[in-house]
């Protein structure tokens, strides 16, 4: 504010030097200048407002490691992989569908080093996301989660009960067993537990990923995943922990339990 007070006369002098004005006009300008300077001086003497409190972070800190347990969720890749990617997804989410192609590229590039664990977060405004999640978990019960996952995502604009039943048939499920499971909403509690854990760690949107506990948001390109995967592989190899125990000991036991 002091800058304005001290520089204003100079600014006005500059104006005068480029204009022809009468004495009356000059007297009026000087009076106006005096009034402005008085008001600026009053403003400058007002107490400075207290600094605003820092905002709560909108999501997990990508520099931290979060303890996201596997807990019997569907797994793609070797169970003793040194890098575990938690994929948080919603079957009605267009961006989640897009992320699926990147996940397949990761598995192709790191067939022995990376595993993907699927976690459900059916968003409330996607009315058919929960039924679709339940249908895929009923397929998981029969060892066919990933084939069902692929069919459901490929047709994720048609997720009514009859559509899901058709995908179950296409996947080759025992239909009597599937129908009993689906009608009973057998896996609703597990799906909601996935969602609760995800929210407690601060990842509310989909898709979201935790790569050995490190957060990555959205349908990102392959290089964004590779950077973290390569860093985590190096860290895991240098840890001295057996690969089959690494995720539980280094990530789940030591990671942050909440955002």
N, C-alpha and C positions, 0 to 999 in steps of 0.2 A: 504493500500500500504506500510506503514511503517513496517508492520509485515514482508513483504517479504524482505525488505532491511536489517532489523536487524537480521533475522533468516537465510538468505542465507549463510553466512560464516559458521554457525553451521551445516547447512545441508551438505555443501561441506566437512567440517571436518569429518562428519559421513561417507561420501563416501570414504574419504581417509583412514579412520581407517579400512575399510573392503577391501581395494585393495592395491596391490603392484604396485607402479608406479615409473618411472625414474624421475630424476631431471628435464630433459627437459620437460617431460610431466607435472611435477608440475609447472614449470615456465609458461607453456602455459595455464594451468588451472587458475593460479593466474591472468594472463593477461585478460583472458576471464571473470573471476569473476569481475575484476575492471571495465571492459566495461559494464557488465550487471548492476552493481550497479550504474554506472553513468547514464545509460538510465532510470533505475527505479526512480532515484532521479529527473530526468527531468519530468517524468510522474506524480510523486507525487506532484510537484509544479504547475501543470496545474490547472486552475480554475475549480471548480466543476460545472457541468452542472446544470442549473435550474431544479427544480423538475417538473415533468410532471404534467399538469393540471389534476385534477380528472376527470375521465370519467363520462359521463352522464349515469345514471342508465338505464339498459336494459329493465326494466319492473317496474310495480308498487311496492311500498314499502309494504311488507306484514304486517308491523307494523302499517300502517296507515289505516284509514277508508275512503273509496271513495263513493261519492254520485252518485250512479247509479239508476236513476229513473225507475219505473215500466212501466209507460206510455202505458198502454193497451196491453202489451205483454201477450202471453199465460202463464197461471198460473196453477201449479199443487200443490194441497194442500190448506189448509184453508187460506183465504185472510187476516185473523187477526193473522196469525202465528207470533211468536216473532222473528223467524229467517227466513230471506229471502236469498235464494241462487240464484244469477244471474248466469245462465249457458250460456256461450258464445260458440256457436257451429257452425259446418259446416257439412252438410249432406254427403259430400264426404270424410270426415276425418275419418280414421280408428280408431284413438285414441278417437275421439268424440263418436263413436259407442260403444267403450269399456267402456267409462265413463257412458254410459246410464245404465248399470247394477248396478253401484255403486249408482247412483241417486235413482234408485228404492229401493235399500236397505235402503237408508236414509229415504225415505218416509215411508217405512214399520216400521222403528225403531222410527221415530218421526212423527207420523201421525197428531198430533195436534200442534206440536211446529214448524214445518218447512214447508215452501212453496218453490217451485222452479219456477223461472221466466225464460222463454226461450228467449234468445237474439241471433240474427243471425249475423254471421260474415263469409259470403261466400268468401273464399280466392280466389284471382284472378286466380291462377293456377288450381283451381278446376272448370272446365268449366260448370259443371252441378249443382254446388252448389247453384247458384242463382235461376235457374228454380225450383229446389227442395224446396228452401226456400219459393218461391212464391206459390208453390202448397200447402205447409203445412199451409201457412197463409190463402189461399182460403178455406182450410178445417177449420181453426180456425173461419172464418166468419160464418161457419155453426155449430160451437160448437164442432168440432171434430178434433182439432189440435193434441191431444196426440195419438189417434188411428192412425192418418195419420203419425205422427212422428215415431211411432213404425214400421209401415209397410215400410216407406221410408228407415229408418236405417237398417232394416232387409234385404233390397234389394239394398243397396247403391252403388252397381256396375252396376246397371241398372236404369239409371235416365233420359232416353230420354223422350220426350213429351208423347209418347204412353205408356211408362212404368208408368209414373206419373198418366196418366189418368186411367190406370188399377188399380193403388193403390187407387185412388179416388173412383172408383166403389166398390172396395173391402171394403172400409171404410164406404160405404153407403151414399155418398154425393148425393145431388141433382145435377145431371150431367150438366144440362143446366146452372145452376147457377155457377157451378165450371168452366165450359169451358169459360163462359163470363169473369169471374174473372181472370182465368189463362192467357187467350189470351191478356187481357188488361194490364197484369203486374200490377194489382191493388195495390199490396203491396210493390212494388219496393222501393218507397220513404221511407216507414217505415223500410224496411230491411236495406237500406243504412244509415238511421238515427241510427239504432242499431250499425252498423259498425263504424260510425263516433264517437259515444259516446265511444265505446270500445277502439278505437285507441287513443282518447283524454285522456283516463285513463291509457294508456300505455300497454294494453293487446292486442298485435297484433296477437298472435298465437291462435290455438284452440286445445283442449278445454281449456277454462279458466273459473274461478269461482270467484265471489265476495260474500263472506258469511257475511251478514250484513256489506257489504262494504269492507271486508278484503280479499285480493287477495290470490288465490291459483291457481297455474298453473299446467296444465296437467292432464292426467288420473290417478289420485292418488288413493291409496287404501283407504278403508273406514275409518281406524283410523285417517288418516290425516284430513278428513272432521270432524270426531267426535270431535277431540280436539278443533277445532275452534267453532263448533256448541255448545258444552257444555260451553265453555267460554262465548260465546255470549248470550246463554240462561240465564246464571247466571247474567250477566250484565243487560239484559233486565228486568228480574224479580226484580232486585234491583233498577231500574230506577224510578219506580212509574208512568211511562207513560202507558196509556191504550194500550193493545195489538194491537188494530185496528189502533192506531196512531203511534206506536213505530217506524216503519221503516221510515215513512215520517219525523217524528220529530227528531229522534236520528241519522238517517243515511243520508237521503237526504238533510235535512236542515243544518246539522253540518259537513257533510263529505267533503273531498277534491273534488273540481270540475274538476281538471286536475291532471295528474301525477306530 
